[in-house]
């Protein structure tokens, strides 16, 4: 009786664990790069392929796996995705060659691509209205938490023991999350299982004009945000001569601020509506970025504005995801898979464009680019309502 009463909360907790583990896997690799370079006798530049291969596996796999979640039970796909992720992480821990490690990271990315879109679609399947806004914000907060502790956790485990233990830890957490899914996520029967038709699924999504607009907003948003986020560490280290550890603490503070905002973003989304929350927090992001330009030599002001940026990002991004889940109708998994692909595409292009602008005008030019992109995203957000 008690378990039945708290089943929805335990289900959300299970999905939170999955998002945290796969988010941590994305960020935990950063402090391992020097160790991997030494282990596999390659340059640090080459070890960055470990990040790229994971992102490629995710970005390429998400659109391919998306329609599966609209045709087959999402619980089954969650468990299969967790299994592929575990196998990829196990291969990372056991491989003795750099090429093997890269392919193992690719496999882990494919597992995440199958799993995460089905997390958001599962929430949309079991919750609606105000409840959906709350649980989406709480679950997306797991990504923020993984940012806050992923990098220091990876560095701490590697320093104390061996880098391979990082992946064994991820395997243990993923298996625990998968077990929780087995116990607490109900298996819903599909009312009608139509033949799998990729073209038909994407064509249906294409006719959902507000969904296409929201996906475009997310792409522009991520393009701007990740162009600046990529060079935050360099800005802090060069301007105030912070060590790697001190810079890492700034990112921990950013991640925790983002986590708190994401966790309680549902209340803001419920109060304002998803579309208005996207617009408001988009414009507030632009304001924070403008402040970063004018406080670029004032450490305290810079960090305060950075925390402000973390807060409004933590409110705006979950609101955009809630909007997508709400308006995706029968194509929730396909839409959220496309959203994941758009996010990683924005991350990749934003980082690349930032690398072109940064040598020309430094951090200031990158921030101006982010201001233009987030301003465009906020402006387009007015069309959602």
C-alpha positions in Angstrom: 0.0 0.0 0.0 2.8 2.4 1.0 4.8 1.5 -2.1 1.9 2.0 -4.3 1.3 5.5 -2.8 4.9 6.6 -3.4 5.3 4.7 -6.7 5.2 7.9 -8.9 7.9 9.5 -6.7 10.0 6.4 -6.9 9.6 6.2 -10.6 10.8 9.8 -11.0 13.7 9.0 -8.7 14.7 6.0 -10.9 14.6 8.2 -14.0 16.6 10.9 -12.2 19.3 8.3 -11.5 19.5 7.3 -15.1 19.9 11.0 -16.2 22.5 11.6 -13.6 24.7 8.6 -14.5 24.6 9.3 -18.3 25.2 13.0 -17.7 28.1 12.3 -15.4 29.6 10.0 -18.1 29.6 13.0 -20.4 31.6 15.3 -18.0 33.6 12.8 -15.9 35.9 12.2 -18.9 37.5 15.7 -18.8 39.9 15.2 -15.9 40.9 11.8 -17.3 42.4 13.1 -20.6 46.0 13.6 -19.3 45.9 10.1 -17.7 44.5 8.5 -20.9 47.2 10.3 -23.0 49.9 8.7 -20.8 48.2 5.3 -20.6 47.7 5.0 -24.4 50.8 6.9 -25.5 48.8 9.5 -27.5 48.6 13.3 -27.3 46.0 15.1 -25.2 44.6 16.4 -28.4 43.9 12.9 -29.6 42.3 11.9 -26.2 39.7 14.6 -26.9 38.3 12.0 -29.4 36.9 10.2 -26.3 34.6 13.2 -25.8 33.8 13.5 -29.6 33.1 9.8 -30.1 30.5 9.8 -27.3 28.8 12.9 -28.7 28.8 11.4 -32.2 27.3 8.2 -30.9 24.6 10.2 -29.1 23.8 12.7 -31.9 23.7 10.1 -34.6 21.9 7.5 -32.6 19.1 9.6 -31.1 17.2 10.3 -34.3 17.5 6.7 -35.4 16.2 5.3 -32.0 13.5 8.0 -31.5 10.7 6.4 -33.5 11.2 3.1 -31.7 9.9 4.7 -28.4 6.7 5.6 -30.2 6.1 2.0 -31.3 7.5 -0.2 -28.5 7.2 -0.1 -24.7 9.5 2.7 -23.4 10.4 0.6 -20.3 11.9 -2.1 -22.5 13.9 0.5 -24.4 15.1 2.1 -21.2 16.5 -1.2 -20.0 18.1 -2.1 -23.4 19.7 1.4 -23.5 21.1 1.0 -20.0 22.4 -2.4 -21.0 24.2 -1.0 -24.1 25.6 1.8 -21.9 26.9 -0.7 -19.3 28.6 -2.8 -22.0 30.2 0.3 -23.5 31.5 1.5 -20.1 32.7 -2.1 -19.3 34.7 -2.0 -22.6 36.2 1.3 -21.6 37.4 -0.1 -18.4 38.8 -3.3 -20.0 40.3 -2.1 -23.2 44.1 -1.9 -23.7 44.2 0.1 -26.9 43.2 3.7 -27.6 41.2 2.7 -30.7 39.3 0.2 -28.6 38.6 2.9 -26.0 37.2 5.3 -28.7 34.9 2.6 -30.0 33.8 1.8 -26.4 32.9 5.5 -25.9 31.0 5.5 -29.1 29.0 2.5 -27.8 28.3 4.2 -24.5 27.0 7.2 -26.5 24.7 5.0 -28.5 23.3 3.5 -25.2 22.6 7.0 -23.9 21.0 7.9 -27.2 18.5 5.1 -26.8 17.9 5.8 -23.1 17.6 9.5 -22.4 14.9 10.4 -25.0 12.8 7.6 -23.5 13.2 9.1 -20.1 11.6 12.4 -21.1 8.9 10.5 -23.1 8.1 8.3 -20.1 7.5 11.3 -18.0 5.2 12.7 -20.7 3.4 9.4 -20.7 2.7 9.3 -17.0 2.3 12.9 -16.1 0.5 16.0 -17.5 -0.1 19.6 -16.8 1.5 21.1 -13.7 2.8 17.7 -12.6 4.6 17.3 -15.8 6.3 20.7 -15.5 7.5 19.8 -11.9 8.8 16.3 -12.7 10.5 17.5 -15.9 12.4 20.2 -14.0 13.3 17.8 -11.2 14.6 15.1 -13.6 16.5 17.6 -15.8 18.2 18.8 -12.6 20.1 15.5 -12.6 22.1 16.9 -15.6 23.0 20.0 -13.7 24.1 17.9 -10.7 26.2 15.7 -13.0 28.0 18.9 -14.2 28.6 20.0 -10.6 30.2 16.8 -9.4 31.2 14.9 -12.6 34.5 16.6 -13.1 35.7 16.7 -9.5 34.5 13.1 -9.0 36.5 11.8 -11.9 39.6 13.7 -10.8 39.2 12.4 -7.2 38.7 8.7 -8.1 41.6 8.8 -10.6 43.9 10.5 -8.1 43.1 8.0 -5.3 43.1 4.8 -7.3 43.0 4.1 -11.0 41.1 5.7 -13.9 39.4 2.4 -14.8 37.6 2.5 -11.5 35.7 5.6 -12.8 34.0 3.4 -15.4 33.4 0.6 -13.0 31.6 3.2 -10.7 29.5 4.3 -13.7 28.6 0.6 -14.4 27.5 0.1 -10.8 25.3 3.2 -10.8 23.8 2.4 -14.2 22.9 -1.2 -13.0 21.4 0.3 -9.8 19.3 2.7 -11.9 18.3 -0.1 -14.3 17.1 -2.2 -11.3 15.1 0.7 -10.1 13.4 1.0 -13.5 12.5 -2.7 -13.4 10.8 -2.3 -10.0 9.2 1.2 -10.2 8.5 2.1 -13.9 5.3 0.5 -15.0 5.1 -1.3 -18.4 2.3 0.4 -20.3 0.7 -1.5 -23.1 0.5 0.3 -26.5 -3.0 0.9 -27.6 -2.1 0.3 -31.3 1.3 -0.7 -32.6 1.7 0.5 -36.1 4.5 -0.8 -38.3 7.8 1.1 -37.8 8.0 3.9 -40.4 10.9 6.3 -39.9 9.8 8.6 -42.8 6.2 8.6 -41.4 7.4 9.5 -37.9 9.6 12.4 -39.0 6.9 13.6 -41.4 4.4 13.7 -38.6 6.8 15.7 -36.5 7.5 18.1 -39.4 3.8 19.0 -39.4 3.9 20.0 -35.7 5.0 23.5 -36.5 5.3 24.7 -32.9 7.4 21.7 -32.1 9.7 22.4 -35.1 10.0 26.0 -33.9 10.8 24.9 -30.4 13.5 22.6 -31.7 15.0 25.5 -33.7 14.9 27.7 -30.6 16.8 25.0 -28.6 19.4 24.7 -31.3 20.1 28.5 -31.4 20.0 28.6 -27.6 22.6 25.8 -27.3 24.7 27.3 -30.1 25.1 30.5 -28.1 25.4 28.9 -24.6 28.1 26.4 -25.4 30.1 28.9 -27.4 30.7 30.8 -24.1 30.7 27.8 -21.7 33.5 26.2 -23.6 35.8 29.1 -22.9 34.7 30.0 -19.3 37.6 28.0 -17.8 40.1 29.7 -20.0 38.7 33.2 -19.2 38.8 32.5 -15.4 42.3 31.0 -15.5 43.8 33.8 -17.7 42.1 36.8 -16.1 42.6 35.9 -12.4 45.4 33.3 -12.6 43.3 30.5 -11.1 44.7 27.0 -10.8 42.9 24.1 -12.4 41.4 23.2 -9.0 40.2 26.7 -8.3 38.6 26.9 -11.8 37.0 23.6 -11.1 35.4 25.0 -8.0 33.8 27.8 -10.0 32.2 25.1 -12.3 31.0 23.2 -9.2 29.3 26.4 -8.0 27.8 27.0 -11.4 26.5 23.4 -11.6 25.0 23.5 -8.1 23.2 26.9 -8.9 21.9 25.4 -12.2 20.8 22.2 -10.3 18.8 24.2 -7.7 17.1 26.3 -10.4 16.3 23.2 -12.6 14.9 21.3 -9.6 12.4 24.0 -8.8 11.8 25.2 -12.4 8.5 23.4 -12.5 6.9 25.9 -10.2 8.0 28.8 -12.4 6.9 27.0 -15.6 3.5 26.3 -13.9 3.1 29.9 -12.9 4.2 31.5 -16.2 3.5 28.8 -18.7 6.3 27.1 -20.6 6.4 29.5 -23.6 6.6 32.6 -21.3 9.2 31.0 -19.1 11.4 30.3 -22.2 11.1 34.0 -23.3 11.7 35.5 -19.9 14.7 33.4 -19.0 16.1 33.8 -22.5 16.1 37.6 -22.1 17.5 37.3 -18.5 20.3 35.2 -20.0 21.1 38.0 -22.4 21.2 40.5 -19.5 23.6 38.3 -17.5 25.9 37.9 -20.6 25.9 41.7 -21.1 26.9 42.0 -17.4 29.8 39.5 -18.0 31.2 41.8 -20.7 31.2 44.9 -18.4 32.5 43.1 -15.4 35.2 41.1 -17.2 38.0 42.3 -14.8 35.9 42.3 -11.6 36.1 38.7 -10.1 33.2 39.0 -7.6 30.9 40.6 -10.1 31.8 38.1 -12.8 31.1 35.1 -10.5 27.8 36.7 -9.3 26.6 37.2 -12.9 27.8 33.6 -13.8 25.6 32.2 -11.0 22.8 34.3 -12.3 23.3 32.9 -15.7 23.3 29.4 -14.2 19.9 30.1 -12.5 18.1 31.4 -15.6 19.5 28.7 -17.7 18.3 26.2 -15.2 14.8 27.7 -15.4 14.6 28.2 -19.2 15.9 24.9 -20.6 13.6 22.6 -18.6 10.7 24.9 -19.7 11.6 24.4 -23.3 11.7 20.6 -22.8 8.4 20.7 -21.0 6.9 22.6 -24.0 8.2 19.9 -26.4 6.9 17.0 -24.4 3.5 18.7 -24.0 3.1 19.4 -27.7 4.6 16.3 -29.2 1.4 14.4 -28.9 2.0 10.7 -30.1 5.6 11.3 -31.2 7.1 12.2 -27.8 10.2 9.9 -28.1 10.9 10.9 -31.7 10.7 14.6 -30.7 12.8 14.3 -27.6 15.4 12.2 -29.6 15.5 15.0 -32.2 15.8 17.5 -29.3 18.8 15.6 -27.9 20.5 15.5 -31.4 19.9 19.3 -31.7 21.4 19.8 -28.3 24.6 17.9 -29.2 24.7 19.6 -32.6 24.5 23.0 -30.9 27.2 22.0 -28.4 29.6 20.8 -31.2 29.0 23.8 -33.5 29.0 26.3 -30.6 32.4 25.1 -29.4 33.8 25.1 -32.9 32.5 28.6 -33.8 33.8 29.8 -30.4 37.3 28.4 -31.3 37.2 30.5 -34.5 36.2 33.7 -32.7 38.2 33.4 -29.6 41.7 33.9 -31.2 40.4 37.0 -33.0 38.8 38.9 -30.1 39.1 36.8 -27.0 36.3 36.0 -24.5 34.5 39.3 -25.3 33.8 38.4 -28.9 32.5 34.9 -27.9 30.2 36.5 -25.4 28.8 38.9 -28.0 28.1 35.9 -30.3 26.3 34.2 -27.4 24.2 37.4 -26.8 23.1 37.5 -30.4 22.1 33.8 -30.4 20.3 33.8 -27.0 18.6 37.1 -28.0 17.4 35.4 -31.2 16.2 32.3 -29.2 14.3 34.6 -26.8 12.8 36.6 -29.7 11.6 33.4 -31.4 10.2 32.2 -28.1 7.5 34.8 -28.4 6.1 32.9 -31.4 5.5 29.8 -29.2 2.6 31.3 -27.5 
